[in-house]
Amino acid sequence: MLKFISNKHLKEVFRGSVLAFILKAFGAVLAFAFNIFLANILGVEGTGQYFLIISILTIVAVFGKFGLDNSLLFYVSKFRSLQEWGSIKPMVKRCYIYAVMFSLFLMGLLYSGSSWLSVQVFNKPEISGLLKFGAILVLPLVLNGLGIEHLKAHKKFVYSQFLQVVSIPLISIVLIYFLANNWKVNGALIVFGIAVTFSACLGGVIGNNETRLWKGLAESPFKGNILKSSVPFFWLSVMNLTTNWSGTIFLGVWASSSDVGIFSVANKTAMLLGFIINSVNIVVAPKFSELYYTGEKQALSYVAKKSARMMMLIAAPIVLIFILFPDMILNLYGDGFSDGAFCLQVLAIGQFVNVSAGSVGYLLLMTDNKVVASKNATVCFFVNIGLFLALVPYYGLKGAALAATLSLVVKNVLLVGLVKKHLGINFLGRDLA
């Protein structure tokens, strides 16, 4: 192991990843516990309604962020590596202003269109009131996303991970029995709203303190078009969104709330594998930018490939547990959830492929290959939608699981190929000259 992490850059990645991994693991346990509490309180149908609303809010929030969160990560990391401290604050302010404007517009749109969505799109009029309340949460969801990426760029990994994976499930567990027992799905959404708002406010305060460290320096006006720069990041966010939430949305259209609940629980459980790659991504994203812009291409390749290998080794025993004991795991959520055993097995395989490929998406994003990554995301978006349209109406739960896994496999195969083509980094052999 010591030889494996002897490279100084990999040591930094390893140290940061260990801290992030501990917080991610703790957050994953909290999220798992919260999902169990929620499922036992709300039942299969109520759980399905809750996750359907959360899915819709997550989609709207991605449009509200419009890639500005990843632009923060990219530009702040770049300015830090080039020591252009005066450029950071103006760019951060511009990102937040645009994000607030987009969020307020989308909040009004979702609120006014909640009845139409619930009846005409999902054929579930009972969720109309839930959507109206959920519209209020779009702004804190967007601001929370920006705050987390801002802190990652400043290498404040402990703070960013606490806000991303610990604070929301921790607060939710504390409050869930007080509100959801009496108000059911409404109460669960109120709990989620309180947790997200707290996280967004705390992230904003910590991020503002970081930018104030350079208060005495002359500010350099940001000369780039931040919205144009955010488009590739936005498309990648949409792709990740469709991969993670398409099953819930398409089942919401063609299946019952119970099926939505079963799939959501199986998907959330399989996505626990994601905390491995997310833990590493937090650290390697700014590291990729640093190595690329300082011309250390060999070190960039070394860190990218070794971190991917490390993630695969960690993920292997976890995915085996999901594949061998799916019924036992899903029975923890209560009666009826074990019907998703096949879904959990298939989804776990997809997540394992995603983890094993490494941080290929961030490798393109942080090395001036945003346009390439954006074009790939567009292709993957249509592949994803096509698979769900082809499989969900005919095969229901199983079709949704197969579509999600095939989408992940296609996305990662294409990304590995693009990294080899544009950066010369070959994850399956020697690098190109």
VEXMIKE-5009 format. One record per residue (C-alpha): residue number from 1; y, x, z. Coordinates in Angstrom, 1 decimal, decimal comma, padded with zeros to 4 digits. Example, Ala and Ser with C-alpha at 12.3 -4.5 7.8 and 13.67 -1.06 7.14 Angstrom:
<1; <-004,5; 012,3; 007,8>>
<2; <-001,1; 013,7; 007,1>>
***
This chain:
<1; <000,0; 000,0; 000,0>>
<2; <002,4; 002,8; 000,8>>
<3; <001,8; 004,3; -002,6>>
<4; <002,3; 000,9; -004,2>>
<5; <005,8; 000,6; -002,7>>
<6; <006,9; 004,3; -002,9>>
<7; <009,6; 003,6; -005,5>>
<8; <012,9; 003,2; -003,7>>
<9; <013,9; 000,1; -005,7>>
<10; <010,5; -001,5; -005,0>>
<11; <010,9; -000,6; -001,3>>
<12; <014,2; -002,6; -001,3>>
<13; <012,5; -005,5; -003,1>>
<14; <009,6; -005,3; -000,7>>
<15; <011,7; -005,3; 002,4>>
<16; <013,9; -008,2; 001,2>>
<17; <010,8; -010,1; 000,0>>
<18; <009,1; -009,8; 003,3>>
<19; <012,1; -011,3; 005,1>>
<20; <012,4; -014,0; 002,5>>
<21; <008,6; -014,6; 002,5>>
<22; <008,6; -015,1; 006,3>>
<23; <011,4; -017,6; 006,0>>
<24; <009,8; -019,2; 003,0>>
<25; <006,5; -019,5; 004,8>>
<26; <008,2; -021,0; 007,8>>
<27; <010,1; -023,4; 005,5>>
<28; <006,9; -024,3; 003,6>>
<29; <005,1; -025,1; 006,9>>
<30; <008,1; -027,3; 007,9>>
<31; <008,2; -029,0; 004,5>>
<32; <004,4; -029,6; 004,7>>
<33; <004,7; -031,1; 008,2>>
<34; <007,7; -033,2; 007,1>>
<35; <005,8; -034,6; 004,1>>
<36; <002,8; -035,4; 006,4>>
<37; <005,1; -037,3; 008,9>>
<38; <006,9; -039,0; 006,0>>
<39; <003,6; -040,1; 004,3>>
<40; <002,2; -041,5; 007,6>>
<41; <005,4; -043,4; 008,4>>
<42; <006,1; -044,8; 004,9>>
<43; <002,6; -045,1; 003,5>>
<44; <001,7; -044,5; -000,2>>
<45; <004,1; -047,0; -001,7>>
<46; <007,1; -046,1; 000,5>>
<47; <006,5; -042,4; -000,1>>
<48; <006,4; -043,0; -003,8>>
<49; <009,8; -044,8; -003,7>>
<50; <011,3; -042,0; -001,6>>
<51; <010,2; -039,2; -003,9>>
<52; <011,2; -041,2; -007,0>>
<53; <014,8; -041,4; -005,6>>
<54; <014,8; -037,7; -004,6>>
<55; <013,6; -036,9; -008,2>>
<56; <016,4; -038,8; -009,7>>
<57; <019,0; -037,2; -007,4>>
<58; <017,6; -033,7; -008,2>>
<59; <018,0; -034,4; -011,9>>
<60; <021,5; -035,6; -011,6>>
<61; <022,4; -032,6; -009,4>>
<62; <021,2; -030,2; -012,1>>
<63; <023,7; -031,8; -014,5>>
<64; <026,3; -031,6; -011,7>>
<65; <025,7; -027,9; -011,3>>
<66; <025,6; -027,3; -015,1>>
<67; <024,2; -023,8; -014,5>>
<68; <027,2; -022,8; -012,5>>
<69; <025,0; -021,9; -009,6>>
<70; <023,1; -019,3; -011,7>>
<71; <026,4; -018,1; -013,2>>
<72; <027,6; -017,3; -009,6>>
<73; <024,4; -015,3; -009,1>>
<74; <024,8; -013,5; -012,4>>
<75; <028,5; -012,6; -012,3>>
<76; <028,7; -011,8; -008,5>>
<77; <025,7; -009,5; -008,8>>
<78; <027,2; -007,9; -011,9>>
<79; <030,7; -007,4; -010,4>>
<80; <029,1; -006,0; -007,2>>
<81; <027,0; -003,5; -009,2>>
<82; <030,1; -002,4; -011,2>>
<83; <032,3; -002,5; -008,0>>
<84; <034,8; -005,0; -009,6>>
<85; <035,5; -006,6; -006,3>>
<86; <038,7; -008,3; -007,3>>
<87; <036,9; -010,4; -010,0>>
<88; <034,6; -012,1; -007,6>>
<89; <036,9; -014,6; -005,8>>
<90; <038,6; -016,1; -008,9>>
<91; <035,3; -016,7; -010,6>>
<92; <033,7; -018,3; -007,5>>
<93; <036,7; -020,7; -007,1>>
<94; <036,5; -021,7; -010,7>>
<95; <032,7; -022,5; -010,4>>
<96; <033,3; -024,7; -007,4>>
<97; <036,1; -026,6; -009,0>>
<98; <034,1; -027,4; -012,1>>
<99; <031,1; -028,4; -009,9>>
<100; <033,1; -030,8; -007,8>>
<101; <034,6; -032,4; -010,9>>
<102; <031,2; -032,9; -012,5>>
<103; <029,6; -034,2; -009,3>>
<104; <032,2; -036,8; -008,7>>
<105; <031,9; -038,1; -012,2>>
<106; <028,0; -038,3; -011,9>>
<107; <028,2; -040,0; -008,5>>
<108; <030,2; -042,8; -010,0>>
<109; <028,0; -043,0; -013,0>>
<110; <024,8; -043,2; -010,9>>
<111; <026,3; -045,7; -008,5>>
<112; <027,4; -048,1; -011,2>>
<113; <024,2; -047,7; -013,2>>
<114; <021,7; -048,0; -010,3>>
<115; <020,8; -051,6; -011,0>>
<116; <020,2; -050,9; -014,7>>
<117; <018,1; -047,9; -014,0>>
<118; <015,9; -049,6; -011,4>>
<119; <015,2; -052,7; -013,6>>
<120; <015,4; -051,5; -017,2>>
<121; <014,0; -048,0; -016,9>>
<122; <011,7; -048,0; -013,9>>
<123; <010,9; -051,7; -013,6>>
<124; <011,4; -051,4; -009,9>>
<125; <014,3; -053,6; -008,8>>
<126; <013,6; -052,8; -005,1>>
<127; <015,0; -049,3; -005,5>>
<128; <018,4; -050,4; -006,7>>
<129; <020,0; -050,2; -003,2>>
<130; <018,3; -046,9; -002,5>>
<131; <019,8; -045,5; -005,7>>
<132; <023,3; -046,7; -004,7>>
<133; <023,1; -044,9; -001,4>>
<134; <021,5; -041,8; -003,1>>
<135; <024,5; -041,5; -005,4>>
<136; <026,6; -040,4; -002,4>>
<137; <024,3; -037,4; -001,9>>
<138; <024,9; -035,8; -005,4>>
<139; <028,0; -033,8; -004,3>>
<140; <026,4; -032,2; -001,2>>
<141; <023,3; -031,4; -003,3>>
<142; <025,4; -029,6; -005,9>>
<143; <027,5; -027,7; -003,4>>
<144; <024,4; -026,7; -001,5>>
<145; <022,9; -025,2; -004,7>>
<146; <026,1; -023,2; -005,4>>
<147; <026,3; -021,9; -001,9>>
<148; <022,7; -020,7; -001,9>>
<149; <023,0; -018,7; -005,1>>
<150; <026,4; -017,3; -004,0>>
<151; <024,7; -015,9; -000,9>>
<152; <021,8; -014,5; -002,9>>
<153; <024,3; -012,6; -005,1>>
<154; <025,8; -011,0; -002,0>>
<155; <022,2; -010,0; -000,9>>
<156; <022,5; -012,3; 002,2>>
<157; <018,8; -013,2; 001,8>>
<158; <018,2; -014,5; 005,3>>
<159; <021,2; -016,9; 005,2>>
<160; <020,3; -018,1; 001,7>>
<161; <016,7; -018,7; 002,5>>
<162; <017,5; -020,5; 005,8>>
<163; <019,7; -022,9; 003,9>>
<164; <017,3; -023,3; 001,0>>
<165; <014,0; -023,8; 002,7>>
<166; <014,4; -024,0; 006,5>>
<167; <017,5; -026,1; 007,4>>
<168; <016,7; -029,2; 005,4>>
<169; <013,1; -029,8; 006,5>>
<170; <013,9; -028,6; 010,1>>
<171; <016,7; -031,2; 010,5>>
<172; <014,6; -033,8; 008,7>>
<173; <011,6; -033,3; 011,1>>
<174; <013,9; -033,7; 014,1>>
<175; <015,5; -036,9; 012,8>>
<176; <012,7; -038,6; 010,9>>
<177; <011,1; -040,6; 013,7>>
<178; <014,4; -041,8; 014,9>>
<179; <015,5; -043,3; 011,6>>
<180; <012,5; -043,8; 009,3>>
<181; <010,4; -045,7; 011,8>>
<182; <013,0; -048,5; 011,9>>
<183; <014,7; -048,2; 008,5>>
<184; <011,7; -046,9; 006,5>>
<185; <012,8; -045,5; 003,1>>
<186; <016,5; -046,1; 003,8>>
<187; <016,2; -044,1; 007,0>>
<188; <014,3; -041,3; 005,3>>
<189; <017,2; -041,0; 002,7>>
<190; <019,8; -041,0; 005,5>>
<191; <017,9; -038,1; 007,2>>
<192; <017,8; -036,2; 003,9>>
<193; <021,5; -036,8; 003,4>>
<194; <022,4; -035,5; 006,8>>
<195; <020,3; -032,4; 006,3>>
<196; <021,7; -031,6; 002,8>>
<197; <025,3; -032,1; 003,9>>
<198; <024,9; -029,8; 006,9>>
<199; <023,3; -027,1; 004,7>>
<200; <026,0; -027,4; 002,1>>
<201; <028,8; -027,1; 004,7>>
<202; <027,2; -024,1; 006,4>>
<203; <026,6; -022,3; 003,1>>
<204; <030,2; -022,9; 002,1>>
<205; <031,5; -021,4; 005,3>>
<206; <029,3; -018,3; 005,1>>
<207; <030,0; -017,8; 001,4>>
<208; <033,8; -018,1; 002,0>>
<209; <033,5; -015,4; 004,7>>
<210; <031,9; -013,1; 002,2>>
<211; <034,7; -013,5; -000,4>>
<212; <037,3; -013,0; 002,3>>
<213; <036,0; -009,4; 002,8>>
<214; <038,0; -008,4; -000,3>>
<215; <041,0; -010,5; 000,7>>
<216; <043,3; -007,4; 000,7>>
<217; <042,3; -006,4; -002,9>>
<218; <044,3; -007,5; -005,9>>
<219; <042,5; -010,3; -007,7>>
<220; <041,5; -009,8; -011,3>>
<221; <041,6; -013,0; -013,4>>
<222; <038,2; -014,0; -014,7>>
<223; <038,5; -013,6; -018,5>>
<224; <035,2; -015,2; -019,6>>
<225; <034,5; -018,8; -020,4>>
<226; <032,5; -019,8; -017,3>>
<227; <031,3; -023,1; -018,8>>
<228; <030,1; -021,4; -022,0>>
<229; <028,4; -018,8; -020,0>>
<230; <026,7; -021,4; -017,9>>
<231; <025,0; -023,3; -020,8>>
<232; <021,9; -020,9; -021,0>>
<233; <021,5; -021,2; -017,2>>
<234; <021,8; -024,9; -017,4>>
<235; <019,1; -025,2; -020,0>>
<236; <016,8; -023,1; -017,9>>
<237; <017,5; -025,3; -014,9>>
<238; <016,7; -028,4; -017,0>>
<239; <013,4; -026,8; -018,1>>
<240; <012,5; -026,0; -014,5>>
<241; <013,5; -029,5; -013,5>>
<242; <011,3; -031,1; -016,2>>
<243; <008,4; -029,0; -015,2>>
<244; <008,7; -029,9; -011,5>>
<245; <009,8; -033,5; -011,7>>
<246; <008,6; -035,0; -015,0>>
<247; <005,4; -036,2; -013,5>>
<248; <007,2; -038,2; -010,8>>
<249; <009,7; -039,7; -013,4>>
<250; <007,1; -040,6; -016,1>>
<251; <004,7; -042,1; -013,5>>
<252; <007,7; -044,0; -012,2>>
<253; <008,1; -045,6; -015,6>>
<254; <004,4; -046,2; -016,5>>
<255; <002,6; -046,4; -013,1>>
<256; <002,9; -047,9; -009,7>>
<257; <004,8; -046,6; -006,7>>
<258; <001,5; -045,7; -005,1>>
<259; <000,6; -043,4; -008,0>>
<260; <004,0; -041,8; -007,8>>
<261; <003,4; -041,2; -004,1>>
<262; <000,0; -039,6; -004,6>>
<263; <001,2; -037,4; -007,4>>
<264; <004,3; -036,3; -005,5>>
<265; <002,3; -035,3; -002,5>>
<266; <-000,2; -033,4; -004,6>>
<267; <002,6; -031,7; -006,6>>
<268; <004,6; -030,8; -003,4>>
<269; <001,5; -029,3; -001,9>>
<270; <000,7; -027,2; -005,0>>
<271; <004,3; -026,1; -005,2>>
<272; <003,9; -024,4; -001,8>>
<273; <002,6; -021,5; -003,9>>
<274; <006,0; -021,4; -005,4>>
<275; <007,4; -019,9; -002,1>>
<276; <005,8; -016,6; -003,1>>
<277; <007,6; -016,2; -006,4>>
<278; <010,8; -017,7; -004,9>>
<279; <010,7; -015,2; -002,1>>
<280; <010,6; -012,3; -004,6>>
<281; <013,1; -013,9; -007,0>>
<282; <015,7; -014,0; -004,3>>
<283; <015,6; -010,2; -004,1>>
<284; <014,7; -009,1; -007,6>>
<285; <017,4; -011,2; -009,4>>
<286; <020,4; -009,1; -008,2>>
<287; <018,2; -006,0; -008,3>>
<288; <017,4; -006,6; -012,0>>
<289; <021,1; -006,9; -012,7>>
<290; <021,9; -003,7; -010,8>>
<291; <019,2; -001,6; -012,6>>
<292; <020,1; -003,0; -016,0>>
<293; <023,8; -002,4; -015,8>>
<294; <023,4; 001,1; -014,3>>
<295; <021,0; 002,1; -017,2>>
<296; <017,8; 002,5; -015,1>>
<297; <015,5; 000,8; -017,6>>
<298; <012,3; 002,6; -016,4>>
<299; <012,9; 001,5; -012,8>>
<300; <013,6; -002,0; -014,1>>
<301; <010,2; -002,2; -015,8>>
<302; <008,5; -000,7; -012,7>>
<303; <010,0; -003,2; -010,3>>
<304; <009,3; -006,1; -012,6>>
<305; <005,6; -005,3; -013,2>>
<306; <004,7; -004,2; -009,6>>
<307; <006,4; -007,3; -008,1>>
<308; <004,4; -009,5; -010,4>>
<309; <001,1; -007,8; -009,4>>
<310; <002,1; -008,2; -005,7>>
<311; <002,7; -011,9; -006,1>>
<312; <-000,6; -012,5; -007,9>>
<313; <-002,6; -010,8; -005,1>>
<314; <-000,8; -012,9; -002,4>>
<315; <-001,3; -016,2; -004,3>>
<316; <-005,0; -015,8; -005,1>>
<317; <-006,5; -016,8; -001,7>>
<318; <-004,1; -019,8; -001,4>>
<319; <-004,9; -021,2; -004,7>>
<320; <-008,6; -020,9; -004,0>>
<321; <-008,2; -023,1; -000,8>>
<322; <-006,4; -025,7; -002,9>>
<323; <-009,1; -025,7; -005,5>>
<324; <-012,1; -025,8; -003,1>>
<325; <-010,8; -028,2; -000,4>>
<326; <-008,4; -030,6; -002,1>>
<327; <-009,7; -033,7; -000,3>>
<328; <-009,4; -032,2; 003,1>>
<329; <-005,8; -031,1; 002,5>>
<330; <-004,7; -034,4; 001,1>>
<331; <-006,4; -036,5; 003,8>>
<332; <-003,8; -034,9; 006,2>>
<333; <-001,2; -037,2; 004,6>>
<334; <-003,0; -040,4; 005,4>>
<335; <-005,2; -043,0; 003,7>>
<336; <-005,2; -043,2; -000,1>>
<337; <-003,8; -039,7; -000,8>>
<338; <-007,2; -038,1; -001,4>>
<339; <-007,2; -039,9; -004,8>>
<340; <-005,0; -037,0; -005,9>>
<341; <-007,6; -034,3; -005,4>>
<342; <-008,0; -033,6; -009,1>>
<343; <-004,3; -033,5; -009,5>>
<344; <-004,0; -030,9; -006,7>>
<345; <-006,6; -028,7; -008,3>>
<346; <-005,0; -028,7; -011,7>>
<347; <-001,5; -028,3; -010,4>>
<348; <-002,5; -025,4; -008,2>>
<349; <-003,9; -023,6; -011,3>>
<350; <-000,6; -024,1; -013,0>>
<351; <001,4; -022,7; -010,1>>
<352; <-000,9; -019,7; -010,0>>
<353; <-000,2; -018,9; -013,6>>
<354; <003,5; -019,2; -012,9>>
<355; <003,4; -016,9; -009,9>>
<356; <001,1; -014,3; -011,7>>
<357; <003,6; -014,0; -014,6>>
<358; <006,2; -012,7; -012,2>>
<359; <010,0; -013,1; -012,4>>
<360; <010,1; -013,1; -016,2>>
<361; <012,8; -015,9; -016,3>>
<362; <015,2; -014,0; -014,1>>
<363; <014,4; -010,7; -016,0>>
<364; <015,9; -012,3; -019,1>>
<365; <018,7; -014,0; -017,3>>
<366; <020,0; -011,0; -015,5>>
<367; <019,9; -008,6; -018,4>>
<368; <022,2; -010,2; -020,9>>
<369; <019,5; -012,2; -022,6>>
<370; <020,7; -015,6; -021,5>>
<371; <020,9; -017,0; -025,0>>
<372; <017,2; -016,0; -025,7>>
<373; <016,2; -017,6; -022,4>>
<374; <018,2; -020,7; -023,3>>
<375; <016,5; -021,1; -026,7>>
<376; <013,1; -020,7; -025,1>>
<377; <014,0; -023,3; -022,4>>
<378; <014,9; -025,7; -025,2>>
<379; <011,5; -025,2; -026,9>>
<380; <009,7; -025,6; -023,6>>
<381; <011,7; -028,7; -022,7>>
<382; <010,4; -030,5; -025,8>>
<383; <006,9; -029,3; -025,3>>
<384; <007,1; -030,6; -021,7>>
<385; <008,4; -034,0; -022,7>>
<386; <005,8; -034,2; -025,5>>
<387; <002,9; -033,5; -023,2>>
<388; <004,0; -036,1; -020,7>>
<389; <004,5; -038,7; -023,3>>
<390; <001,1; -038,0; -024,8>>
<391; <-000,9; -037,9; -021,6>>
<392; <000,7; -040,0; -018,9>>
<393; <000,6; -043,5; -020,6>>
<394; <-003,1; -043,1; -021,2>>
<395; <-004,4; -040,9; -018,4>>
<396; <-002,0; -041,7; -015,5>>
<397; <-002,3; -039,3; -012,6>>
<398; <-004,7; -037,0; -014,3>>
<399; <-002,6; -036,9; -017,4>>
<400; <000,5; -036,0; -015,4>>
<401; <-001,2; -033,1; -013,7>>
<402; <-002,6; -031,8; -017,0>>
<403; <000,8; -032,1; -018,6>>
<404; <002,6; -030,2; -015,8>>
<405; <000,1; -027,4; -015,8>>
<406; <000,0; -027,0; -019,6>>
<407; <003,9; -026,9; -019,6>>
<408; <003,9; -024,1; -017,0>>
<409; <001,3; -022,1; -019,0>>
<410; <003,3; -022,4; -022,3>>
<411; <006,6; -021,5; -020,6>>
<412; <005,2; -018,4; -019,0>>
<413; <003,3; -017,1; -022,0>>
<414; <006,5; -017,5; -024,1>>
<415; <008,6; -015,7; -021,5>>
<416; <006,2; -012,8; -021,2>>
<417; <006,3; -012,4; -024,9>>
<418; <010,2; -012,5; -025,0>>
<419; <010,5; -009,9; -022,3>>
<420; <008,2; -007,6; -024,3>>
<421; <010,2; -008,2; -027,5>>
<422; <013,7; -007,9; -026,1>>
<423; <013,3; -005,5; -023,2>>
<424; <010,2; -003,6; -024,2>>
<425; <008,5; -004,4; -020,9>>
<426; <004,8; -005,2; -021,5>>
<427; <003,2; -007,0; -018,5>>
<428; <-000,3; -006,6; -020,1>>
<429; <-000,1; -002,9; -021,0>>
<430; <002,2; 000,0; -021,7>>
<431; <005,8; -000,6; -022,3>>
<432; <007,2; -000,4; -025,8>>
<433; <009,2; 002,7; -026,7>>
***
